[in-house]
Amino acid sequence: MNLQTKSGKPLNPIGIGTWGIGSELDLDPRAKYKAKPVHDNEEAEIEALQYSLSKGQNHIDCAELYGGFYTDEIVGRAIVDHPREDLFIADKLWKTSVGTGLVRPTVDQMLKKLGTSYIDLLYIHAPWPGVGWQEAIPQIDELIDAGIVRHFGVSNFTIEDMQKAQAIATYPIAANQMNFNVLYKDEVDQAFRDFCKRHDIQIVAYQPIKRREVLHNETITQIASAHNASAAQVALAWLVQLGMLPIPKATNKAHIDENLKATELQLTDDEIKELEAL
């Protein structure tokens, strides 16, 4: 499935991750979410998001989990003057919002914070054991019927989990967001990739760079040196050339520029194989 904005624009090969924007880990075991809102740096974060948009990035990845909707609010403030139909906004339901009757009120909250009337891609954040995530699927179908959601997605789902979802859903799974990078491929092996390709499921890669780790990997740094590029750019280029959609988080303009230049880097077949072997 070639995901597009509502106006028909293709997605930039590098998406905008928002984990850590307006939020930080909440270590309180009683907390509803694993992240809590942080209000110290909103203006700089909004400026960074707007800079990303000005550079042509149009795929923004959010989640209810991120600051309990506060990240959504920051994104909403950042996009207020941008044509909504030219953006592709994804959001994710947390485990407390997948039960019967809970999806619509949660999505209404997302829409309010984002300042929009629809979400392009709505994920179930994970197939939590002991949580009836399956109950969310008919509710997402109804939201798609109503035009409030455009596409249904899953995150952290195995092949077996995707098959369970497919058996329930009226609409196809458009994307599966996974922890996937050049140094971590355990969850996205060849069988997983083949399944997604057969079923036209776009793999979206979170944690796509691992900057500190790639900087110390000899294979990656040698390939980067050969292209006069950075290790982070090699990590992103590898994903892009495999047909993945990486969503790095960057609030530093230099990192945003560095990430986007990865789309200009063309790895050789041999280099791709070397990186696959890591």
C-alpha positions in Angstrom: 0.0 0.0 0.0 1.4 3.3 -1.0 0.3 5.6 1.8 -0.5 9.1 0.8 -1.9 12.3 2.4 -5.5 13.0 1.8 -4.6 15.4 -1.0 -2.6 12.6 -2.7 0.9 13.6 -1.9 3.4 10.8 -1.3 4.9 10.5 2.1 8.4 11.8 2.6 10.7 8.8 3.0 11.7 10.1 6.5 8.9 10.5 8.9 8.7 12.6 12.1 8.8 10.6 15.4 7.5 12.4 18.4 8.4 10.1 21.4 9.9 12.4 24.0 8.4 15.6 22.6 6.4 17.1 25.4 6.9 14.0 27.5 9.3 12.0 29.6 9.2 8.5 31.2 7.0 8.2 34.2 8.5 5.8 36.7 5.4 5.8 38.9 4.0 2.2 38.7 0.5 3.6 39.3 0.6 5.9 36.3 -1.9 5.3 33.5 0.8 6.0 30.9 4.5 5.2 30.8 5.2 8.8 29.9 4.1 12.1 31.5 3.7 15.5 30.0 6.6 18.0 30.3 5.9 21.7 29.7 9.5 23.1 29.7 10.4 23.1 26.1 7.2 23.5 24.0 8.2 26.5 21.9 11.5 24.9 20.8 9.7 21.7 20.1 7.0 23.4 18.0 9.8 25.3 16.1 11.6 22.1 15.4 8.4 20.4 14.1 7.6 23.4 11.9 11.2 23.3 10.6 10.7 19.6 9.6 7.5 20.5 7.8 9.2 23.3 6.0 11.8 20.8 4.7 9.1 18.6 3.2 8.5 16.1 5.9 4.7 15.3 6.0 4.3 12.1 8.1 4.0 12.8 11.8 3.8 9.9 14.2 2.0 10.4 17.5 0.5 8.3 20.3 -1.9 8.6 23.2 0.9 7.2 25.4 3.2 10.2 24.7 2.5 12.5 27.6 -1.2 11.4 27.8 -2.2 13.4 24.7 0.1 16.3 25.4 2.4 15.4 22.5 -0.7 15.5 20.3 -1.3 19.0 21.6 2.2 20.2 20.7 1.8 18.7 17.2 -1.5 20.4 16.9 0.1 23.8 17.7 2.9 23.1 15.2 0.6 22.3 12.3 -2.1 25.0 12.8 -1.0 27.0 9.7 -0.1 24.0 7.5 -2.7 22.6 5.0 -4.1 19.6 6.8 -4.8 17.6 3.7 -1.0 17.7 2.8 -0.1 16.0 6.1 -0.3 12.4 7.2 -0.9 12.1 10.9 -0.7 8.8 12.7 -1.8 8.2 16.2 -1.9 5.1 18.5 -4.4 3.7 21.0 -3.0 2.8 24.4 -4.1 -0.4 26.2 -6.6 1.5 28.4 -8.5 2.7 25.3 -9.1 -0.4 23.3 -12.2 -1.9 25.1 -15.7 -1.7 23.9 -17.0 1.8 23.7 -13.6 3.4 24.4 -12.1 4.0 21.0 -14.3 6.8 19.8 -13.9 9.0 23.0 -10.2 8.5 22.8 -10.0 9.4 19.1 -12.2 12.5 19.9 -9.6 13.5 22.4 -6.8 13.1 19.8 -8.7 15.2 17.3 -9.3 17.9 19.9 -5.6 18.1 20.8 -4.4 17.9 17.2 -7.0 20.4 16.0 -8.1 18.2 13.1 -11.3 16.4 12.0 -9.6 13.2 11.0 -6.6 10.9 11.6 -4.8 9.4 8.6 -3.6 6.2 10.4 -4.9 4.8 13.7 -2.7 2.1 15.3 -3.4 -0.3 18.1 -0.1 0.3 20.0 0.6 -3.3 20.9 -1.0 -6.7 21.2 -0.9 -6.7 25.0 -1.4 -10.1 26.7 -4.5 -10.2 28.8 -5.9 -7.0 27.1 -8.8 -7.4 24.7 -7.2 -5.3 21.9 -9.3 -7.2 19.4 -12.3 -5.2 20.7 -10.9 -2.1 19.2 -11.0 -3.3 15.6 -14.7 -3.1 14.9 -14.7 0.3 16.5 -11.9 1.4 14.1 -13.9 0.0 11.2 -16.8 2.3 12.2 -14.5 5.3 12.4 -13.1 4.5 8.9 -16.7 4.2 7.6 -17.4 7.7 9.1 -14.3 9.3 7.5 -12.8 10.1 10.9 -10.0 7.6 10.4 -8.5 6.9 7.0 -6.4 3.8 7.6 -6.1 1.0 10.2 -2.6 0.1 11.6 -1.0 -2.1 14.2 2.3 -1.7 16.1 4.6 -4.4 17.6 2.4 -7.1 16.1 3.9 -10.5 15.1 2.8 -12.4 12.0 0.4 -14.4 14.2 -1.0 -11.2 15.8 -1.5 -9.6 12.4 -3.4 -12.7 11.2 -5.7 -12.5 14.2 -6.3 -8.8 13.4 -7.0 -9.6 9.7 -9.6 -12.2 10.7 -11.6 -9.5 12.5 -11.0 -6.3 10.5 -13.2 -5.1 7.6 -10.4 -2.9 6.3 -6.8 -4.1 5.6 -3.9 -3.4 7.9 -2.1 -0.5 6.2 1.0 -0.5 8.4 2.8 -2.2 11.2 5.1 0.0 13.3 8.1 -2.0 14.6 11.3 -1.5 16.5 13.6 -2.0 13.5 17.1 -0.7 12.7 20.3 -1.8 11.1 21.5 -3.2 14.5 18.2 -4.7 15.6 16.3 -7.0 13.2 15.1 -9.7 15.6 11.4 -8.7 15.3 11.5 -7.9 11.6 13.1 -11.0 10.0 12.7 -12.0 6.4 9.6 -14.1 7.0 8.0 -11.0 8.7 9.0 -8.8 5.8 7.7 -11.3 3.2 4.3 -11.5 5.1 4.0 -7.7 5.1 4.9 -7.5 1.4 2.3 -10.2 0.4 -0.4 -8.4 2.4 0.6 -4.8 1.3 1.4 -3.8 4.9 3.9 -0.9 5.2 6.6 -1.4 7.8 7.2 1.7 9.8 10.5 1.7 11.7 10.7 3.3 15.1 14.1 3.7 16.8 15.6 3.7 13.3 19.0 5.2 14.1 20.4 4.3 17.5 22.9 7.1 17.0 25.3 6.1 19.8 25.4 2.5 18.7 25.9 3.1 15.0 28.7 5.6 15.7 30.7 2.7 17.2 30.0 0.1 14.6 33.0 -0.4 12.3 31.0 -1.7 9.3 28.6 1.3 9.4 31.3 3.9 9.9 33.4 2.5 7.0 30.4 2.6 4.7 29.6 6.1 5.9 33.2 7.2 5.2 33.0 5.7 1.7 30.0 7.9 0.9 31.2 11.0 2.8 28.1 10.5 5.0 27.3 10.1 8.6 26.6 6.7 10.3 23.1 7.9 11.1 22.5 8.6 7.4 23.7 5.1 6.5 21.2 3.6 9.0 18.3 5.6 7.6 19.3 5.0 3.9 19.4 1.3 4.6 15.8 1.3 5.8 14.6 3.6 3.0 16.2 1.4 0.3 14.5 -1.6 1.9 11.2 0.1 1.4 10.6 0.9 5.1 9.3 4.2 6.5 11.7 5.3 9.3 10.4 7.8 11.9 13.4 9.3 13.7 12.8 11.9 16.4 14.8 15.0 15.9 14.4 18.4 17.6 17.7 19.7 16.6 17.8 21.4 13.1 21.2 20.0 12.3 19.9 16.5 13.0 16.8 17.1 10.9 18.9 18.2 8.0 21.3 15.3 8.5 18.4 12.8 8.5 16.8 14.2 5.4 20.1 14.1 3.4 20.0 10.3 4.0 17.5 10.1 1.1 20.3 11.3 -1.2 22.5 8.4 -0.2 22.5 5.4 -2.5 24.0 2.3 -0.9 25.3 -0.5 -3.2 23.8 -4.0 -3.2 26.9 -5.2 -1.4 26.7 -2.6 1.2 23.0 -3.4 1.9 24.0 -7.1 2.3 26.8 -6.1 4.7 24.4 -4.1 6.8 21.8 -6.9 6.7 24.4 -9.2 8.2 25.1 -7.1 11.2 
